[in-house]
Amino acid sequence: MPRVDFEAFVNQRRSPPPAFVYKYTTVDTARAILSTGKLRFQSPLRYNDPFDVQWDPFWSLRSKQGLAAYREVLREAISDPASWPREISSEAAEHLGGERRLLSDHTPEQFELFLDRLVESLDASQAATAMARRNLDDLRRRMRLLCVSAVSDSVLMWSHYADQHRGVVLVFSSERLEAGLRVPLQPVQYCDLLPRVYDDRKFYREMVYGLEGDSGLMRDLTWALAKHSGWKYEAEWRMTTVADQGTLGDYGDYAFPHDALVAIKAGCRAKSHEARELLILARAFSRQIELYQMRMHESKFSVEVDSHAERY
């Protein structure tokens, strides 16, 4: 299931998750989770934000900096065969050799114009990125994400994801959830500028020399953790994995360790009998699971645990 070396990642990461993470949900979804003992990991293709994992990670290749990197790789490859890597493909060697013979009697100025035309046409680059895009589309289709939050008192998230405060928040131990699923929790990075995913020079070098490249998209899924800063209030953490080739559908249901669920928080509008029903289902996992009732704060726009509510 995980795409990383779980133990190595957890041991060296700089940003461990909070002790608890929170899943905002409706009563019906919570009932399904507690009845099956499984959490649904969704494909990002189901997300309503077109920028959430659906932005173009190839944008930097077409940037001024990316095109400059392409030009310098071409210059080096055509002018200095000693720079060719040992792993160069036979097709690339034949093509570059032909370009060298063609340009053998050109002046430096003509050579620069020739490079300009190659960069402007970008025929080879477009073919390479077209293949990479097909791989990316397949990756996105098979990608599965679980989204949780570091906070349980967000008025907006109770409104948006928990049925206008009629739903619940499922409280999970981060350590137990990670250990059971063998997938690390990673923080979403909120920003206004799209991050750079590619080493532009490395990409174009692999393309020009016909090398077996690794775009990094499969190896490192952190590019799927970037969201617009307007979502910062969600304080989101994610578990990210990729289904096997040939997997159908756009989600996966994965069994979570029963001891990872530690509590349920019922919204300030939740029906008490529904909350008790969910607690009964949850206590099939553990008798230690607690049910908390949220209430509207008396003097500010916020919600909090009602310390006077009946305990079960």
The 8 nearest C-alpha neighbors of each residue, nearest first, counted from 0:
[[1, 240, 2, 241, 242, 182, 181, 180],
 [2, 0, 240, 182, 3, 181, 241, 5],
 [1, 3, 240, 0, 241, 4, 218, 217],
 [4, 2, 5, 1, 8, 218, 219, 182],
 [3, 5, 7, 6, 8, 2, 1, 9],
 [4, 6, 8, 3, 7, 9, 181, 182],
 [7, 5, 9, 8, 4, 10, 181, 11],
 [8, 6, 10, 4, 5, 9, 11, 3],
 [7, 9, 5, 6, 11, 10, 12, 4],
 [10, 8, 6, 12, 7, 11, 5, 183],
 [9, 11, 7, 8, 12, 6, 5, 13],
 [12, 10, 8, 9, 7, 13, 6, 14],
 [13, 11, 9, 14, 8, 10, 15, 7],
 [12, 14, 15, 11, 9, 10, 8, 16],
 [13, 15, 12, 16, 186, 185, 17, 11],
 [16, 14, 13, 12, 17, 9, 185, 184],
 [17, 15, 14, 184, 18, 173, 185, 186],
 [18, 16, 19, 149, 15, 20, 173, 172],
 [17, 19, 173, 172, 16, 20, 174, 171],
 [20, 18, 172, 173, 17, 171, 170, 21],
 [21, 19, 149, 171, 148, 170, 173, 147],
 [20, 22, 170, 148, 147, 169, 151, 168],
 [21, 23, 147, 169, 168, 24, 148, 170],
 [24, 22, 168, 161, 160, 167, 21, 169],
 [25, 23, 161, 160, 167, 166, 168, 28],
 [24, 26, 166, 161, 28, 27, 162, 29],
 [25, 27, 166, 29, 28, 30, 167, 24],
 [28, 26, 30, 25, 29, 31, 24, 166],
 [29, 27, 31, 25, 30, 26, 24, 32],
 [28, 30, 32, 26, 31, 27, 33, 25],
 [29, 31, 27, 33, 28, 32, 34, 26],
 [30, 32, 28, 34, 29, 33, 35, 27],
 [33, 31, 29, 37, 35, 30, 36, 34],
 [32, 34, 36, 30, 31, 35, 281, 280],
 [35, 33, 31, 32, 36, 30, 280, 37],
 [34, 36, 37, 32, 33, 31, 254, 30],
 [35, 37, 33, 32, 254, 34, 255, 38],
 [38, 36, 254, 253, 35, 32, 255, 252],
 [39, 37, 253, 252, 32, 254, 40, 255],
 [38, 40, 252, 251, 41, 253, 37, 250],
 [39, 41, 144, 145, 143, 251, 250, 252],
 [42, 40, 250, 143, 144, 39, 43, 249],
 [41, 43, 143, 249, 44, 250, 142, 45],
 [44, 42, 45, 46, 52, 41, 139, 142],
 [43, 45, 42, 46, 140, 139, 53, 249],
 [46, 44, 43, 42, 47, 41, 249, 48],
 [47, 45, 43, 48, 44, 51, 49, 42],
 [46, 48, 49, 45, 51, 44, 50, 43],
 [47, 49, 50, 51, 46, 53, 52, 45],
 [50, 48, 51, 53, 47, 54, 46, 52],
 [49, 51, 54, 53, 48, 52, 226, 227],
 [50, 52, 53, 48, 49, 226, 54, 46],
 [53, 51, 223, 54, 50, 43, 225, 224],
 [54, 52, 50, 51, 49, 55, 43, 44],
 [53, 55, 50, 52, 56, 51, 49, 193],
 [54, 56, 57, 58, 53, 52, 50, 193],
 [57, 55, 58, 196, 54, 195, 59, 197],
 [58, 56, 55, 59, 60, 197, 61, 196],
 [57, 59, 60, 56, 61, 55, 62, 195],
 [58, 60, 62, 61, 57, 65, 195, 199],
 [61, 59, 65, 58, 62, 57, 199, 66],
 [62, 60, 59, 58, 65, 66, 63, 57],
 [63, 61, 59, 65, 64, 60, 66, 58],
 [64, 62, 66, 65, 67, 61, 59, 60],
 [63, 65, 67, 62, 66, 68, 59, 60],
 [66, 64, 60, 62, 68, 67, 199, 63],
 [65, 67, 69, 63, 68, 64, 61, 62],
 [66, 68, 70, 64, 65, 69, 63, 71],
 [67, 69, 65, 200, 71, 66, 70, 72],
 [70, 68, 66, 72, 67, 71, 203, 73],
 [71, 69, 67, 73, 68, 72, 74, 66],
 [70, 72, 74, 68, 73, 69, 75, 67],
 [71, 73, 69, 75, 74, 70, 204, 76],
 [74, 72, 76, 70, 71, 75, 77, 69],
 [75, 73, 71, 72, 77, 76, 78, 70],
 [74, 76, 72, 78, 73, 79, 77, 71],
 [77, 75, 73, 74, 79, 78, 72, 80],
 [78, 76, 74, 75, 99, 79, 95, 73],
 [77, 79, 75, 76, 74, 80, 99, 73],
 [78, 80, 81, 75, 82, 76, 77, 83],
 [81, 79, 82, 83, 76, 78, 77, 75],
 [80, 82, 79, 83, 84, 76, 78, 75],
 [83, 81, 80, 79, 84, 76, 75, 78],
 [82, 84, 80, 81, 76, 85, 87, 208],
 [85, 83, 86, 87, 82, 208, 81, 210],
 [84, 86, 87, 83, 88, 82, 208, 210],
 [85, 87, 84, 88, 210, 208, 83, 209],
 [88, 86, 208, 84, 85, 209, 210, 89],
 [89, 87, 209, 91, 90, 92, 86, 208],
 [88, 90, 92, 91, 93, 87, 209, 94],
 [91, 89, 93, 88, 92, 94, 209, 87],
 [90, 92, 94, 88, 208, 93, 89, 209],
 [93, 91, 89, 95, 94, 90, 96, 88],
 [92, 94, 96, 90, 91, 95, 89, 97],
 [93, 95, 91, 97, 96, 92, 90, 98],
 [96, 94, 98, 92, 97, 93, 77, 91],
 [97, 95, 99, 93, 94, 98, 92, 100],
 [96, 98, 94, 100, 95, 99, 101, 93],
 [97, 99, 95, 101, 96, 100, 102, 94],
 [100, 98, 96, 102, 97, 101, 77, 103],
 [101, 99, 103, 97, 102, 98, 96, 104],
 [102, 100, 98, 99, 103, 97, 104, 105],
 [103, 101, 105, 99, 100, 104, 98, 110],
 [102, 104, 100, 101, 105, 99, 98, 106],
 [103, 105, 102, 106, 101, 100, 99, 109],
 [106, 104, 102, 103, 109, 110, 107, 108],
 [105, 107, 109, 108, 110, 104, 102, 103],
 [108, 106, 110, 109, 111, 105, 112, 104],
 [107, 109, 111, 106, 110, 112, 105, 113],
 [110, 108, 112, 106, 111, 107, 105, 113],
 [109, 111, 107, 113, 108, 112, 106, 105],
 [110, 112, 114, 108, 113, 109, 115, 107],
 [113, 111, 115, 109, 114, 110, 116, 108],
 [112, 114, 110, 116, 111, 115, 109, 117],
 [115, 113, 117, 111, 112, 116, 118, 110],
 [114, 116, 112, 118, 113, 117, 119, 111],
 [115, 117, 119, 113, 114, 118, 120, 112],
 [118, 116, 114, 120, 119, 115, 121, 113],
 [117, 119, 115, 121, 116, 120, 114, 70],
 [120, 118, 116, 117, 121, 115, 114, 122],
 [119, 121, 117, 122, 118, 116, 123, 115],
 [122, 120, 124, 118, 123, 119, 125, 117],
 [123, 121, 125, 120, 124, 126, 117, 118],
 [124, 122, 126, 125, 121, 127, 206, 207],
 [125, 123, 121, 127, 126, 122, 128, 206],
 [124, 126, 128, 122, 127, 123, 129, 121],
 [125, 127, 129, 123, 124, 128, 122, 130],
 [126, 128, 124, 130, 125, 129, 123, 131],
 [127, 129, 131, 125, 130, 126, 132, 124],
 [130, 128, 132, 126, 131, 127, 125, 133],
 [129, 131, 133, 128, 132, 127, 134, 126],
 [130, 132, 128, 134, 129, 133, 135, 127],
 [133, 131, 135, 129, 134, 130, 128, 136],
 [134, 132, 136, 130, 135, 131, 137, 129],
 [133, 135, 131, 137, 132, 136, 138, 130],
 [134, 136, 132, 138, 133, 137, 131, 139],
 [137, 135, 133, 139, 138, 134, 132, 140],
 [136, 138, 140, 134, 135, 139, 141, 133],
 [137, 139, 135, 141, 136, 140, 142, 134],
 [140, 138, 142, 136, 141, 137, 135, 43],
 [141, 139, 137, 138, 142, 136, 42, 249],
 [140, 142, 242, 138, 139, 241, 137, 143],
 [141, 143, 241, 139, 42, 140, 138, 240],
 [144, 142, 42, 41, 40, 240, 241, 239],
 [145, 143, 239, 40, 41, 238, 42, 146],
 [144, 146, 40, 238, 237, 41, 147, 239],
 [145, 147, 237, 236, 144, 235, 238, 148],
 [148, 146, 22, 236, 21, 235, 20, 237],
 [149, 147, 235, 21, 150, 234, 20, 236],
 [148, 150, 20, 234, 21, 235, 17, 151],
 [151, 149, 148, 152, 21, 153, 234, 20],
 [150, 152, 153, 21, 149, 168, 148, 23],
 [151, 153, 150, 302, 154, 303, 301, 157],
 [154, 152, 156, 155, 151, 157, 150, 301],
 [153, 155, 157, 156, 158, 152, 301, 302],
 [156, 154, 158, 153, 157, 159, 160, 232],
 [155, 157, 159, 158, 153, 160, 154, 161],
 [156, 158, 161, 164, 154, 155, 159, 160],
 [159, 157, 163, 155, 156, 164, 161, 160],
 [160, 158, 156, 157, 155, 161, 163, 162],
 [159, 161, 156, 24, 23, 157, 162, 158],
 [162, 160, 166, 24, 25, 157, 23, 164],
 [161, 163, 165, 166, 25, 164, 160, 158],
 [162, 164, 158, 165, 161, 157, 159, 166],
 [165, 163, 266, 157, 268, 166, 161, 162],
 [166, 164, 269, 268, 162, 266, 163, 161],
 [167, 165, 25, 161, 26, 162, 164, 266],
 [168, 166, 265, 266, 264, 24, 161, 23],
 [167, 169, 23, 264, 22, 263, 21, 24],
 [168, 170, 263, 22, 21, 262, 167, 171],
 [169, 171, 21, 262, 261, 263, 260, 20],
 [172, 170, 260, 259, 20, 19, 261, 173],
 [171, 173, 19, 259, 175, 174, 176, 18],
 [174, 172, 176, 19, 18, 175, 171, 20],
 [173, 175, 177, 172, 176, 178, 18, 259],
 [176, 174, 259, 178, 172, 177, 173, 179],
 [175, 177, 173, 259, 179, 174, 178, 172],
 [178, 176, 180, 174, 181, 182, 179, 175],
 [177, 179, 175, 181, 176, 180, 174, 182],
 [180, 178, 256, 176, 177, 181, 175, 255],
 [179, 181, 182, 177, 178, 176, 255, 256],
 [182, 180, 178, 177, 179, 5, 1, 183],
 [181, 183, 180, 1, 177, 238, 5, 184],
 [184, 182, 177, 238, 185, 181, 5, 9],
 [183, 185, 238, 237, 236, 16, 182, 177],
 [184, 186, 237, 236, 183, 238, 187, 16],
 [187, 185, 236, 235, 188, 237, 184, 224],
 [186, 188, 224, 236, 235, 225, 189, 185],
 [187, 189, 225, 224, 226, 186, 190, 228],
 [190, 188, 228, 226, 227, 225, 231, 187],
 [189, 191, 228, 227, 192, 226, 188, 225],
 [190, 192, 227, 228, 193, 189, 226, 229],
 [193, 191, 190, 194, 227, 195, 189, 228],
 [192, 194, 195, 191, 190, 225, 56, 54],
 [195, 193, 192, 196, 225, 222, 56, 190],
 [196, 194, 197, 59, 193, 56, 198, 58],
 [195, 197, 56, 194, 222, 198, 57, 216],
 [198, 196, 199, 195, 202, 214, 59, 57],
 [197, 199, 201, 200, 202, 196, 195, 65],
 [200, 198, 202, 65, 197, 201, 60, 203],
 [199, 201, 68, 203, 202, 198, 204, 69],
 [200, 202, 204, 198, 199, 203, 205, 197],
 [203, 201, 199, 205, 200, 204, 198, 206],
 [202, 204, 206, 200, 205, 201, 69, 207],
 [203, 205, 201, 207, 206, 202, 200, 72],
 [206, 204, 210, 202, 203, 208, 209, 207],
 [205, 207, 203, 209, 204, 208, 202, 210],
 [208, 206, 204, 209, 205, 203, 91, 73],
 [209, 207, 87, 91, 205, 210, 206, 204],
 [208, 210, 206, 88, 205, 207, 91, 87],
 [211, 209, 205, 208, 212, 87, 206, 88],
 [212, 210, 209, 205, 213, 86, 206, 88],
 [211, 213, 210, 205, 214, 202, 206, 209],
 [212, 214, 215, 211, 216, 218, 217, 202],
 [213, 215, 216, 212, 197, 202, 217, 131],
 [214, 216, 218, 213, 217, 219, 197, 196],
 [215, 217, 214, 219, 218, 220, 222, 135],
 [218, 216, 215, 219, 220, 214, 138, 2],
 [217, 219, 215, 216, 220, 2, 3, 213],
 [218, 220, 216, 215, 217, 221, 222, 3],
 [219, 221, 222, 223, 216, 217, 218, 239],
 [220, 222, 223, 224, 219, 225, 185, 216],
 [221, 223, 220, 224, 225, 196, 219, 52],
 [224, 222, 52, 221, 220, 225, 51, 239],
 [225, 223, 187, 221, 222, 188, 226, 186],
 [224, 226, 188, 223, 187, 189, 222, 227],
 [227, 225, 189, 51, 188, 190, 228, 224],
 [226, 228, 190, 189, 229, 191, 230, 225],
 [227, 229, 189, 190, 231, 230, 191, 226],
 [228, 230, 227, 231, 232, 189, 226, 190],
 [231, 229, 228, 232, 233, 227, 226, 189],
 [230, 232, 228, 233, 229, 234, 189, 227],
 [231, 233, 230, 234, 229, 153, 235, 155],
 [232, 234, 235, 231, 230, 148, 156, 153],
 [235, 233, 148, 232, 149, 231, 150, 236],
 [236, 234, 148, 233, 187, 147, 186, 149],
 [237, 235, 186, 185, 147, 187, 148, 146],
 [238, 236, 146, 185, 184, 145, 239, 147],
 [237, 239, 184, 145, 144, 183, 182, 185],
 [240, 238, 144, 143, 237, 145, 241, 182],
 [239, 241, 1, 143, 142, 2, 0, 144],
 [242, 240, 142, 141, 143, 243, 2, 0],
 [243, 241, 141, 142, 246, 244, 240, 143],
 [242, 244, 246, 245, 241, 141, 0, 142],
 [245, 243, 246, 242, 141, 137, 247, 241],
 [244, 246, 243, 247, 242, 141, 248, 137],
 [245, 247, 244, 243, 242, 248, 141, 249],
 [248, 246, 245, 249, 141, 250, 244, 140],
 [249, 247, 250, 246, 251, 141, 140, 42],
 [248, 250, 42, 41, 140, 247, 141, 251],
 [251, 249, 41, 42, 40, 248, 143, 39],
 [250, 252, 40, 39, 253, 41, 143, 249],
 [251, 253, 39, 38, 37, 40, 254, 250],
 [254, 252, 37, 38, 255, 251, 39, 40],
 [255, 253, 37, 36, 38, 256, 252, 180],
 [254, 256, 37, 257, 253, 36, 180, 179],
 [257, 255, 179, 259, 258, 176, 254, 175],
 [258, 256, 284, 259, 260, 255, 285, 36],
 [257, 259, 260, 256, 285, 284, 261, 175],
 [260, 258, 175, 172, 176, 171, 257, 256],
 [261, 259, 171, 258, 170, 257, 262, 172],
 [260, 262, 288, 171, 170, 259, 172, 289],
 [263, 261, 289, 288, 170, 290, 260, 169],
 [262, 264, 169, 290, 168, 170, 291, 289],
 [265, 263, 291, 168, 167, 292, 290, 169],
 [264, 266, 167, 292, 269, 293, 291, 274],
 [267, 265, 164, 269, 293, 165, 268, 167],
 [266, 268, 294, 293, 269, 164, 295, 265],
 [269, 267, 165, 266, 164, 270, 166, 163],
 [270, 268, 165, 266, 267, 265, 166, 271],
 [269, 271, 273, 272, 274, 268, 165, 265],
 [270, 272, 274, 273, 275, 269, 265, 276],
 [271, 273, 275, 274, 270, 276, 269, 277],
 [274, 272, 276, 275, 270, 271, 277, 26],
 [273, 275, 271, 277, 276, 272, 265, 278],
 [274, 276, 278, 272, 277, 273, 271, 279],
 [277, 275, 273, 279, 274, 278, 272, 280],
 [278, 276, 280, 274, 275, 279, 281, 30],
 [277, 279, 281, 275, 280, 276, 282, 274],
 [280, 278, 276, 282, 277, 281, 275, 283],
 [281, 279, 277, 278, 282, 283, 33, 276],
 [282, 280, 278, 283, 279, 284, 33, 277],
 [283, 281, 285, 286, 284, 279, 280, 278],
 [282, 284, 281, 280, 285, 279, 286, 278],
 [285, 283, 282, 257, 281, 258, 286, 280],
 [286, 284, 282, 287, 283, 288, 258, 281],
 [285, 287, 282, 288, 284, 283, 281, 289],
 [286, 288, 285, 289, 261, 282, 262, 284],
 [289, 287, 261, 262, 286, 285, 282, 290],
 [290, 288, 262, 263, 287, 291, 261, 311],
 [289, 291, 263, 262, 264, 278, 311, 292],
 [292, 290, 264, 265, 263, 304, 293, 289],
 [291, 293, 265, 305, 304, 264, 308, 266],
 [294, 292, 304, 267, 266, 303, 305, 265],
 [295, 293, 267, 302, 305, 303, 304, 296],
 [296, 294, 302, 301, 297, 303, 267, 293],
 [295, 297, 302, 301, 298, 299, 294, 303],
 [296, 298, 299, 295, 300, 301, 294, 302],
 [297, 299, 296, 300, 301, 295, 302, 303],
 [300, 298, 301, 296, 297, 295, 302, 303],
 [301, 299, 296, 298, 302, 295, 154, 297],
 [302, 300, 296, 299, 295, 154, 303, 152],
 [303, 301, 295, 296, 294, 152, 293, 154],
 [302, 304, 293, 294, 305, 296, 152, 295],
 [303, 305, 293, 292, 306, 294, 291, 302],
 [306, 304, 293, 307, 308, 294, 292, 303],
 [305, 307, 308, 304, 292, 291, 309, 303],
 [308, 306, 305, 309, 310, 304, 292, 294],
 [307, 309, 305, 306, 310, 292, 291, 304],
 [308, 310, 307, 311, 292, 306, 291, 305],
 [311, 309, 308, 290, 291, 289, 292, 307],
 [310, 290, 309, 289, 275, 278, 291, 308]]
